Amino acid sequence: MTTLKIDGDRLWQSLMALARIGATPRGGNARLALTALDGQGRDLVTGWMRDAGLAVTVDKVGNIFGRRAGRNDSLPPVMTGSHIDTQPTGGKFDGCFGVLAGLEVMRTLNEQGVRTEAPLELAIWTNEEGTRFVPVMMGSGVFAGIFPLQTALDATDNNGKRVDDELRAIGYAGSAEVGGRQIGAYFEAHIEQGPVLEDADNVIGVVTGSLGLRWYDVTVAGMEAHAGPTPMPLRRDALYGASFILQEVVRIAHDFAPHGRGTVGVLDVHPASRNVIPGTVKFTVDLRHQDAGELAEMDARLRAACDALGQGKTTGNPLGVQIEDVQYFPPTPFAPELVGHVRQQAAALGYTHQDIVTGAGHDAVYIATVAPTAMIFVPCKDGISHNEVEDAKPEHLEAGANVLLGAMVAQAGGVSA
């Protein structure tokens, strides 16, 4: 176990300096991917990386890598990283903490004269948020071979601007090939973006994996009719029918506790008139679980509820029900050895900690498909993220960076210079 500690004040100052680029009136950040502000943020952080002696390269989708040489540079590097692009009303810590915690690891090792056996790398992944361009987690997704490079480069924003052109405009259309880069291990530090750690009063979340996700679009079709003259038994009310499925989504999640999640995030009622019985209702469903088998059972429950409604078993009158699969991410377990390093470092440093799964998408989820991966969570105030009021305590961020430092050194093999 390493007894090295990062400089918490310097980490905080770095976070606040980056936060000034794209600062919003409510204390957050709007630094959308590949905008001029994103370019300024990249310039600031890559300047710090070079100051720390890292050799910086940029690949064709704009992913940035800073390499610290090891004693045996033929070994695959131990990598850490995250992203610095934000939501339109984002906070100062989502993604940025993981990048700057990784930078702080490199600075600390330099100051302490520690040279690791394997090289270390710090990554900044392009367009994790997926706000301006889709697909989400673009840079890590191309790196991991989830989708082709050209698909990412041809993606456009709402104004028709292409990723390829915007990379060139900010100076980050790199020449390195995307993917194929060796990674011996990957660690990502992040704020939790949920309330579990804060509720349990724990400082470190030992992330064992990510929840699997299924997204659906559901349409329920009935018959529009006048709200006054149409008797209740003769109605084909699409909203009344849809309400059974909406409740079933939540019921399914509770029945598959503690890791079940069920959310209806969008609801569109047509014709949306006060005195007209709804004829069509469209809505989204989001189901999540950490176990693939359990998630499949949740999927089956949802489909059964849709079938029952369509056959008239729920309301007494048959309705048209269409369920369309939109996206599927399988549950992703993280590497037990790396998870063990995180757990051991948290214990050795005396931080209260617990095992946790991530319900959000992260670059680590894609990287886990090509390299051993683990994540480190720290609490955020009230579990709030993707919001300008997103906040985290400096001492918690320092603790997370200390665990990251120890886990990386343990994996890379720390030796004195």
C-alpha positions in Angstrom: 0.0 0.0 0.0 1.3 3.4 -0.9 1.4 6.1 1.8 1.6 8.9 -0.8 -0.9 11.7 -0.6 -2.0 14.1 -3.3 -2.1 17.9 -2.8 -5.8 18.5 -2.1 -5.5 22.3 -2.3 -3.9 22.1 -5.7 -6.5 19.7 -7.0 -9.3 22.1 -5.8 -7.5 25.1 -7.4 -7.2 23.2 -10.7 -10.9 22.3 -10.6 -11.8 25.9 -10.0 -9.5 27.2 -12.7 -11.1 24.9 -15.3 -14.5 25.9 -14.0 -13.9 29.5 -14.9 -14.0 28.5 -18.6 -17.7 28.4 -19.5 -18.8 29.5 -16.0 -22.6 30.0 -15.6 -24.4 32.5 -13.4 -25.5 29.8 -10.9 -22.0 28.5 -10.4 -22.0 25.7 -12.9 -20.5 25.2 -16.4 -21.6 25.2 -20.0 -18.7 23.8 -22.0 -20.3 21.7 -24.7 -18.2 19.3 -26.7 -16.0 20.8 -29.4 -17.1 24.4 -28.9 -14.6 27.1 -28.6 -14.9 26.9 -24.8 -14.2 23.2 -24.9 -11.1 24.0 -26.9 -10.0 26.5 -24.2 -10.5 23.9 -21.5 -8.5 21.4 -23.5 -5.7 23.9 -24.0 -5.6 24.6 -20.3 -5.5 21.0 -19.2 -3.1 19.8 -21.9 -0.8 22.7 -20.9 -0.8 21.3 -17.3 -0.2 17.8 -18.6 2.9 19.0 -20.5 4.1 21.0 -17.5 3.9 17.7 -15.5 6.2 16.1 -18.1 3.6 14.0 -19.9 4.0 13.2 -23.6 0.7 14.4 -25.1 -0.9 12.8 -28.2 -4.3 13.3 -29.8 -6.2 10.8 -31.9 -8.5 11.3 -34.9 -11.7 11.6 -32.8 -10.0 14.1 -30.5 -9.2 11.9 -27.5 -6.2 13.2 -25.6 -3.6 11.0 -24.0 -0.7 12.1 -21.7 1.9 9.5 -21.0 4.3 9.3 -18.0 7.1 6.9 -18.8 7.6 3.8 -16.6 10.8 1.9 -15.8 9.7 -0.7 -18.3 8.0 1.1 -21.1 7.2 -2.1 -23.0 4.5 -2.8 -20.4 1.0 -1.7 -21.2 0.2 1.5 -19.3 -2.1 1.9 -16.3 -4.5 4.6 -17.5 -6.9 6.9 -15.8 -9.2 9.6 -17.2 -12.6 11.0 -17.9 -14.0 14.0 -19.8 -14.2 17.8 -19.5 -17.2 18.5 -21.7 -20.4 19.4 -19.8 -24.1 19.5 -20.0 -25.7 22.9 -21.1 -26.4 23.5 -17.4 -23.6 21.3 -16.0 -21.5 21.4 -12.9 -17.9 21.8 -12.0 -17.1 18.2 -11.1 -18.8 15.7 -13.5 -15.9 14.3 -15.6 -13.5 17.1 -14.7 -12.8 15.6 -11.3 -11.6 12.3 -12.9 -9.3 14.1 -15.3 -7.8 16.5 -12.8 -7.5 13.7 -10.1 -5.4 11.8 -12.7 -3.3 14.9 -13.3 -2.8 15.2 -9.6 -1.6 11.6 -9.4 1.1 12.4 -12.0 2.2 15.6 -10.3 2.5 13.9 -6.9 4.6 11.1 -8.3 6.9 13.6 -9.9 7.3 15.5 -6.7 7.9 12.4 -4.6 10.4 11.0 -7.1 8.4 7.8 -7.7 8.8 6.0 -10.9 6.4 3.2 -11.6 7.4 -0.1 -13.3 4.7 0.3 -16.0 4.0 3.6 -17.7 1.0 5.7 -16.6 -1.4 7.5 -18.9 -4.1 10.2 -18.5 -7.0 10.3 -21.0 -9.5 13.0 -21.8 -12.3 11.4 -23.8 -14.2 13.4 -26.4 -18.0 14.2 -26.1 -18.9 12.0 -23.2 -22.0 13.9 -22.4 -23.6 13.5 -25.9 -25.4 16.8 -25.5 -24.2 18.5 -28.7 -23.4 15.4 -30.7 -24.7 11.8 -30.5 -23.7 9.1 -29.9 -23.1 9.6 -26.2 -19.6 8.6 -24.9 -18.3 9.2 -28.4 -14.6 9.2 -28.0 -14.4 6.1 -25.7 -17.0 4.4 -27.9 -14.9 4.7 -31.0 -11.8 3.8 -29.1 -13.5 0.6 -27.9 -14.8 -0.3 -31.3 -18.5 0.2 -30.3 -19.1 2.3 -33.4 -17.0 3.4 -36.4 -14.8 6.5 -36.4 -16.5 7.8 -39.5 -19.9 7.6 -37.8 -18.5 9.9 -35.1 -16.8 12.3 -37.4 -20.0 12.7 -39.6 -22.2 13.4 -36.6 -23.8 16.8 -36.7 -25.3 19.2 -34.1 -28.6 21.0 -34.4 -27.0 23.6 -36.6 -25.6 21.0 -39.0 -22.0 21.4 -37.9 -19.9 18.2 -38.2 -17.7 16.7 -35.5 -14.8 16.5 -37.9 -15.0 20.2 -38.8 -15.4 21.2 -35.2 -12.4 19.2 -34.1 -10.4 21.0 -36.7 -11.8 24.4 -35.7 -10.5 24.0 -32.1 -7.3 22.3 -33.1 -7.9 18.8 -31.8 -8.3 16.8 -35.0 -5.4 14.5 -34.1 -3.4 12.2 -36.3 -3.1 9.1 -34.1 -5.3 6.2 -35.0 -8.3 5.6 -32.7 -8.2 2.3 -30.7 -5.6 -0.4 -30.7 -3.8 1.4 -28.0 -2.7 -0.9 -25.2 -4.2 -0.5 -21.8 -3.0 -2.7 -18.9 -5.7 -1.3 -16.6 -8.1 1.6 -16.5 -9.3 3.5 -13.4 -11.8 6.3 -13.5 -12.6 8.6 -10.5 -16.0 10.4 -10.5 -18.5 12.0 -8.4 -21.3 9.5 -7.7 -24.1 11.6 -9.4 -26.5 9.9 -7.0 -27.4 10.1 -3.2 -26.3 6.7 -2.0 -22.8 7.6 -0.5 -24.1 10.7 1.1 -27.1 8.9 2.6 -24.8 6.3 4.1 -22.2 8.9 5.2 -19.4 7.1 3.3 -16.5 8.8 1.5 -15.6 6.2 -1.1 -17.7 4.2 -3.4 -16.0 1.0 -4.6 -17.7 0.6 -8.0 -18.1 -3.1 -8.8 -19.8 -2.5 -12.2 -22.5 -0.7 -14.1 -26.2 -1.4 -14.4 -27.4 -2.7 -17.7 -29.9 -0.5 -19.5 -32.9 -1.1 -21.8 -34.7 1.9 -23.4 -38.1 1.6 -25.2 -40.6 3.9 -26.9 -44.1 2.8 -26.3 -47.3 3.9 -28.1 -50.8 3.3 -26.9 -53.6 3.9 -29.4 -57.2 4.3 -28.5 -60.0 6.5 -29.9 -60.5 10.2 -29.5 -64.1 11.1 -28.4 -66.0 13.8 -26.7 -65.5 13.8 -22.9 -69.1 14.6 -22.2 -71.3 12.3 -24.3 -69.1 9.2 -24.2 -70.0 6.8 -21.3 -67.1 5.4 -19.3 -67.6 1.7 -20.3 -67.6 2.6 -24.0 -64.4 4.6 -24.0 -61.1 3.5 -25.5 -59.0 6.0 -23.5 -55.3 5.7 -24.4 -54.1 7.6 -21.4 -56.1 5.5 -19.0 -54.7 2.4 -20.6 -51.2 3.8 -20.6 -51.4 4.6 -16.9 -51.4 0.8 -16.1 -48.1 0.5 -17.9 -46.6 3.6 -16.3 -47.4 2.1 -12.8 -46.1 -1.3 -13.9 -42.7 0.2 -14.8 -42.3 1.5 -11.2 -43.7 -1.7 -9.7 -41.2 -3.8 -11.8 -38.3 -1.7 -10.4 -39.4 -2.2 -6.8 -39.9 -5.9 -7.4 -36.3 -6.2 -8.5 -34.8 -4.2 -5.7 -32.2 -3.1 -4.7 -30.7 -2.7 -8.1 -33.8 -2.4 -10.2 -34.6 1.0 -11.8 -37.7 2.0 -13.8 -38.4 5.4 -15.2 -40.9 7.0 -17.6 -39.2 10.2 -18.6 -41.3 11.5 -21.5 -45.1 11.4 -21.9 -46.9 12.8 -25.0 -50.7 12.9 -25.0 -52.7 13.5 -28.2 -54.7 15.6 -28.9 -54.1 17.1 -25.5 -57.4 18.9 -25.3 -59.3 19.4 -22.0 -62.6 17.9 -23.2 -61.3 15.2 -25.6 -60.6 11.6 -24.5 -56.9 10.9 -25.4 -56.6 8.9 -28.6 -52.8 8.4 -28.6 -50.2 8.3 -25.9 -46.5 8.0 -26.5 -43.9 7.6 -23.7 -40.4 6.4 -23.0 -39.4 3.6 -20.6 -35.9 3.2 -19.0 -35.3 -0.1 -17.2 -31.9 -0.9 -15.5 -30.4 -3.7 -13.4 -26.9 -4.9 -12.7 -27.8 -8.6 -13.5 -28.4 -9.5 -17.1 -30.9 -12.3 -16.2 -32.8 -10.0 -13.9 -32.9 -7.3 -16.5 -34.3 -9.8 -19.0 -37.1 -10.7 -16.5 -37.9 -7.0 -16.1 -38.1 -6.8 -19.9 -40.5 -9.7 -20.0 -42.7 -8.1 -17.3 -43.0 -4.9 -19.3 -43.9 -6.8 -22.5 -46.5 -8.8 -20.7 -48.1 -5.6 -19.4 -48.2 -4.2 -22.9 -49.7 -7.5 -24.2 -52.4 -7.5 -21.5 -53.4 -3.9 -22.3 -53.5 -4.7 -26.0 -55.8 -7.7 -25.5 -58.2 -5.7 -23.3 -57.4 -7.7 -20.1 -56.4 -4.5 -18.2 -59.1 -2.0 -19.1 -61.8 -4.2 -20.6 -61.5 -2.6 -24.0 -58.6 -3.6 -26.4 -56.1 -0.8 -27.3 -53.3 -0.7 -29.8 -50.0 -1.1 -28.1 -46.6 -0.9 -29.8 -43.3 -1.3 -27.9 -40.1 -0.4 -29.8 -36.6 -1.3 -28.5 -34.4 1.8 -28.6 -31.1 0.9 -26.9 -29.6 -1.9 -24.9 -26.4 -1.7 -22.8 -25.6 -5.0 -21.0 -24.6 -5.0 -17.4 -20.8 -4.5 -17.1 -18.9 -6.0 -14.2 -15.6 -4.4 -13.5 -12.3 -6.2 -13.0 -12.2 -7.9 -9.6 -8.4 -7.3 -9.2 -8.7 -3.5 -9.8 -11.9 -3.3 -7.7 -9.8 -5.0 -5.0 -7.1 -2.3 -5.3 -9.7 0.4 -4.8 -11.2 -1.3 -1.8 -7.8 -2.0 -0.2 -6.6 1.6 -0.7 -9.8 3.0 0.8 -9.4 0.8 3.9 -5.7 1.4 4.2 -6.3 5.2 4.2 -9.1 4.9 6.7 -11.9 6.2 4.5 -15.4 4.9 5.1 -16.4 3.0 2.0 -18.9 0.7 0.4 -19.4 -1.3 -2.7 -21.7 0.4 -5.2 -22.8 0.0 -8.8 -23.1 2.9 -11.3 -26.4 3.6 -12.8 -25.1 6.2 -15.2 -23.1 5.8 -18.3 -19.4 6.5 -18.1 -16.4 6.2 -20.5 -15.2 3.4 -18.1 -18.2 1.3 -19.2 -16.9 1.3 -22.8 -13.3 0.9 -21.8 -14.2 -2.1 -19.7 -15.0 -4.0 -23.0 -11.3 -3.7 -24.1 -9.3 -3.5 -20.8 -9.6 -4.3 -17.1 -11.5 -1.4 -15.5 -12.6 0.0 -12.1 -14.1 3.2 -10.9 -13.9 5.2 -7.7 -16.9 7.3 -6.5 -17.0 10.2 -4.1 -20.2 11.8 -2.8 -21.9 14.8 -4.3 -24.2 17.1 -2.4 -27.8 15.8 -2.3 -26.8 13.4 -5.1 -27.3 16.2 -7.7 -25.4 16.2 -11.0 -26.1 17.5 -14.5 -27.1 20.7 -12.7 -25.3 24.0 -12.1 -25.6 23.5 -8.4 -23.7 20.3 -8.5 -21.2 20.3 -5.6 -18.7 18.2 -3.7 -16.6 18.6 -0.6 -12.9 19.3 -1.2 -11.9 16.7 1.4 -14.0 14.0 -0.4 -12.4 14.9 -3.8 -9.0 14.7 -2.1 -9.8 11.3 -0.7 -10.9 10.0 -4.1 -7.7 11.2 -5.7 -5.7 9.5 -2.9 -7.4 6.2 -3.5 -6.8 6.6 -7.3 -3.1 7.3 -6.6 -2.7 4.2 -4.5 -4.7 2.0 -6.8 -2.7 3.1 -9.9 0.7 2.6 -8.1 -0.4 -0.8 -6.8 -1.3 -1.9 -10.3 1.7 -0.3 -12.1 4.3 -1.3 -9.5 5.7 1.7 -7.7 9.5 2.0 -7.3 11.7 4.8 -6.2 13.4 6.9 -8.8 
